[in-house]
């Protein structure tokens, strides 16, 4: 089971913990763009969105949602194809309609979405020496995740001062294992935001809807 709001004492204050789930994406070959989507929500918002998510997917016979599967009509969406080797306009529209319904539910839930993208050409032009690359954490992925965490922590510090964030990510994503080092470095380098960050944990996107929501973002 998963608990998205927890209370504990820190410096004689009661902090409420919201969950923030992240997912990454890139173009094929990671030549043009790398991006991270994150979604912040309270217990009540996540539970409402989870119920609505299931209400859209289950009647379609879908166990989970992945944006790439939806866009290409593969994976879970392969069942909508008449020809396994070709996608018709009607089948593509089927995927688009399901995604649109999910986006509407995300909007209705009032969870907070954050998107951060790195232009790979610009990054390579700026980080064009080993020293400069190292100052950005060694990869554009490090920088993108760092900025995403920063934006999320700033949101709660500025608007929800008694809230801290428990971060989660898709355990299947390519750069997920590197998040532990990004997370640790962030808390050390941004001590003014560290109190608003609690834990970082992997989740299976096939069973954990908040990660699927981050994928859509």
C-alpha positions in Angstrom: 0.0 0.0 0.0 1.1 3.6 -0.4 0.6 6.5 2.0 1.0 9.9 0.4 0.5 12.2 3.3 2.4 11.7 6.6 2.9 13.7 9.7 6.0 14.0 11.9 7.7 16.4 14.2 10.7 18.4 13.1 12.0 21.4 15.1 8.7 21.4 17.0 6.7 21.8 13.8 4.2 19.4 12.2 5.1 18.9 8.5 2.7 17.5 6.0 4.3 15.3 3.3 2.9 15.4 -0.2 4.2 13.0 -2.8 6.0 14.2 -6.0 6.4 11.7 -8.8 8.8 12.2 -11.7 9.3 10.6 -15.1 11.8 11.3 -17.9 11.5 11.3 -21.7 13.6 12.1 -24.7 13.6 11.8 -28.5 15.0 8.7 -30.1 18.8 8.8 -29.7 18.5 11.6 -27.2 19.9 14.1 -29.7 17.4 16.9 -29.5 15.7 17.1 -26.1 15.7 15.5 -22.7 12.8 16.4 -20.3 11.4 15.5 -16.9 7.8 15.7 -15.8 6.9 16.0 -12.1 3.5 16.0 -10.4 2.8 17.1 -6.8 -0.3 16.0 -5.0 -1.8 15.5 -1.6 -3.4 12.3 -0.3 -6.9 13.4 -1.3 -5.9 14.6 -4.8 -4.0 11.5 -5.6 -6.8 9.2 -4.5 -9.4 11.0 -6.5 -7.1 11.0 -9.6 -6.3 7.3 -9.1 -10.0 6.4 -9.1 -10.7 8.5 -12.2 -7.7 7.0 -14.0 -8.9 3.5 -13.4 -12.4 4.5 -14.6 -11.0 5.5 -18.0 -8.5 2.7 -18.5 -10.3 -0.4 -17.3 -13.3 -0.1 -19.6 -10.8 0.0 -22.5 -9.1 -3.2 -21.2 -5.9 -1.2 -20.4 -3.9 -2.3 -17.3 -1.7 0.9 -17.3 -0.8 3.9 -19.4 2.5 4.8 -21.1 2.6 7.8 -23.4 5.0 6.1 -25.8 2.7 3.1 -26.1 -0.3 5.4 -26.7 1.5 7.5 -29.4 2.7 4.4 -31.3 -0.3 2.1 -30.5 2.1 -0.5 -29.1 2.4 -2.2 -25.7 -0.9 -2.1 -23.9 -2.4 -0.3 -26.9 -1.5 -3.0 -29.4 -4.9 -4.6 -28.8 -6.5 -1.7 -30.7 -4.7 -2.6 -34.0 -6.3 -4.7 -36.6 -3.0 -5.0 -38.4 0.0 -5.6 -36.1 2.3 -3.9 -38.6 0.3 -0.8 -39.5 -1.6 1.9 -37.5 -4.7 3.4 -39.1 -5.8 7.0 -38.5 -8.8 5.7 -36.5 -6.6 3.6 -34.2 -4.2 6.6 -33.7 -7.2 8.8 -32.8 -8.3 6.1 -30.3 -5.0 6.5 -28.4 -5.2 10.3 -28.6 -8.8 10.3 -27.2 -7.8 8.2 -24.2 -4.8 10.5 -23.5 -7.0 13.6 -23.8 -9.4 12.1 -21.2 -6.5 11.5 -18.8 -5.2 15.0 -19.3 -8.7 16.4 -18.5 -8.7 14.3 -15.2 -5.2 15.6 -14.3 -6.5 19.2 -14.8 -9.7 18.5 -12.8 -7.7 16.9 -9.9 -5.8 20.2 -9.3 -2.5 18.4 -8.8 0.5 20.6 -9.6 2.5 19.7 -12.7 6.1 20.8 -13.4 7.9 20.2 -16.7 11.6 20.8 -17.3 13.4 20.3 -20.7 17.0 20.6 -21.8 17.8 21.4 -25.4 20.6 18.9 -26.1 22.2 21.1 -28.8 22.3 24.1 -26.5 23.6 22.0 -23.7 26.5 20.6 -25.7 27.3 24.2 -26.9 27.5 25.5 -23.4 29.1 22.5 -21.7 31.8 22.2 -24.3 34.8 21.4 -22.1 35.3 18.7 -19.5 35.3 21.4 -16.7 32.1 23.0 -17.9 30.4 19.6 -18.3 31.5 18.7 -14.7 29.9 22.0 -13.4 26.6 20.8 -14.8 26.9 17.5 -13.1 28.5 15.6 -15.9 25.3 15.0 -18.0 22.3 17.0 -19.1 20.1 14.5 -17.3 21.7 15.5 -14.0 21.0 19.1 -14.7 17.4 18.5 -15.8 16.6 16.4 -12.7 18.3 19.0 -10.4 16.2 21.8 -11.9 13.0 19.8 -11.6 13.6 19.0 -7.9 14.5 22.7 -7.3 11.3 23.9 -8.9 9.2 21.5 -6.9 10.8 22.4 -3.7 10.5 26.1 -4.4 6.8 25.7 -5.0 6.1 24.1 -1.6 8.5 26.5 0.2 6.8 29.6 -1.3 3.2 28.5 -1.2 3.0 25.6 1.3 5.6 26.3 3.9 4.5 23.4 6.2 4.7 20.9 3.4 7.6 18.6 2.5 7.9 16.3 -0.5 8.5 12.6 -0.8 9.8 12.0 -4.3 9.1 8.9 -6.5 10.2 7.9 -10.0 9.7 5.1 -12.5 11.9 2.2 -11.7 12.1 1.3 -15.4 13.4 4.6 -16.6 16.9 4.7 -18.0 18.4 7.3 -15.7 16.4 6.4 -12.6 19.4 4.9 -10.8 21.3 8.2 -11.1 18.6 10.0 -9.2 20.0 9.0 -5.8 23.2 11.0 -6.4 21.3 13.9 -7.9 19.0 13.9 -4.9 21.8 13.7 -2.3 23.8 16.5 -4.1 20.7 18.7 -4.2 20.0 18.5 -0.5 23.7 19.3 0.2 23.9 22.1 -2.2 20.5 23.7 -1.5 20.3 23.6 2.3 17.5 26.2 2.3 15.3 23.8 0.4 16.4 20.5 1.9 13.9 20.6 4.8 11.1 20.4 2.2 12.5 17.1 0.8 12.2 13.8 2.6 12.7 10.6 0.6 13.3 9.3 -2.9 11.9 5.9 -4.0 11.4 3.9 -7.2 7.9 2.6 -8.2 6.6 0.3 -11.0 4.8 2.4 -13.6 2.7 -0.5 -14.6 1.0 -0.6 -11.2 1.6 2.8 -9.6 -0.7 5.5 -11.2 1.1 8.6 -9.9 4.2 7.7 -12.1 1.9 7.2 -15.1 0.5 10.7 -14.4 4.1 12.1 -14.4 4.7 10.3 -17.7 1.7 12.2 -19.3 3.0 15.5 -18.0 
